[in-house]
C-alpha cells in the first residue's frame, strides 16, 4: 500500500506537530520557573492576602501560563 501526501499537506502536518511540541515545552518551562516558597514565606502571604476560600465570592479571569 502506497501513501501519497502532497507537499503542502506534509508541511501542515509537520508544522502542527512542531507547534504542539513547542507549546508543551514552553508550558513545562513556565511551570519550572515558578518560584517555590518556604513555610515562613507562605505564612506571610496568607497574612497579607488571607486564604483562597476568602475569595470565593470574587470573580477572576483565567490567564494561560
JODAGI-V462661 format. One record per residue. N is the residue number from 0. RES is the residue in three letters. PSI is psi in whole degrees, -180 to 180 (none if undefined). D_CENTER is the distance of its C-alpha to the mean C-alpha in whole Angstrom. Layout:
n=N res=RES psi=PSI d_center=D_CENTER
n=N res=RES psi=PSI d_center=D_CENTER
This chain:
n=0 res=UNK psi=129 d_center=41
n=1 res=UNK psi=136 d_center=40
n=2 res=UNK psi=126 d_center=36
n=3 res=UNK psi=123 d_center=36
n=4 res=UNK psi=128 d_center=33
n=5 res=UNK psi=156 d_center=34
n=6 res=UNK psi=-41 d_center=32
n=7 res=UNK psi=-41 d_center=30
n=8 res=UNK psi=-43 d_center=29
n=9 res=UNK psi=-42 d_center=28
n=10 res=UNK psi=-45 d_center=26
n=11 res=UNK psi=-44 d_center=24
n=12 res=UNK psi=-46 d_center=23
n=13 res=UNK psi=-42 d_center=22
n=14 res=UNK psi=-43 d_center=20
n=15 res=UNK psi=-42 d_center=18
n=16 res=UNK psi=-43 d_center=18
n=17 res=UNK psi=-43 d_center=17
n=18 res=UNK psi=-45 d_center=14
n=19 res=UNK psi=-46 d_center=13
n=20 res=UNK psi=-41 d_center=13
n=21 res=UNK psi=-46 d_center=12
n=22 res=UNK psi=-41 d_center=9
n=23 res=UNK psi=-44 d_center=8
n=24 res=UNK psi=-38 d_center=9
n=25 res=UNK psi=-42 d_center=8
n=26 res=UNK psi=-45 d_center=4
n=27 res=UNK psi=-41 d_center=7
n=28 res=UNK psi=-44 d_center=9
n=29 res=UNK psi=-45 d_center=7
n=30 res=UNK psi=-41 d_center=7
n=31 res=UNK psi=-25 d_center=10
n=32 res=UNK psi=-5 d_center=11
n=33 res=UNK psi=123 d_center=11
n=34 res=UNK psi=149 d_center=15
n=35 res=UNK psi=159 d_center=17
n=36 res=UNK psi=149 d_center=20
n=37 res=UNK psi=178 d_center=23
n=38 res=UNK psi=-38 d_center=25
n=39 res=UNK psi=-45 d_center=27
n=40 res=UNK psi=-39 d_center=24
n=41 res=UNK psi=-38 d_center=22
n=42 res=UNK psi=-41 d_center=26
n=43 res=UNK psi=-42 d_center=26
n=44 res=UNK psi=-45 d_center=23
n=45 res=UNK psi=-37 d_center=24
n=46 res=UNK psi=-39 d_center=28
n=47 res=UNK psi=-43 d_center=26
n=48 res=UNK psi=-8 d_center=24
n=49 res=UNK psi=-166 d_center=25
n=50 res=UNK psi=157 d_center=23
n=51 res=UNK psi=-32 d_center=21
n=52 res=UNK psi=-23 d_center=23
n=53 res=UNK psi=-15 d_center=25
n=54 res=UNK psi=15 d_center=23
n=55 res=UNK psi=-33 d_center=23
n=56 res=UNK psi=-5 d_center=25
n=57 res=UNK psi=150 d_center=23
n=58 res=UNK psi=136 d_center=21
n=59 res=UNK psi=153 d_center=17
n=60 res=UNK psi=140 d_center=15
n=61 res=UNK psi=138 d_center=11
n=62 res=UNK psi=148 d_center=9
n=63 res=UNK psi=135 d_center=6
n=64 res=UNK psi=none d_center=4
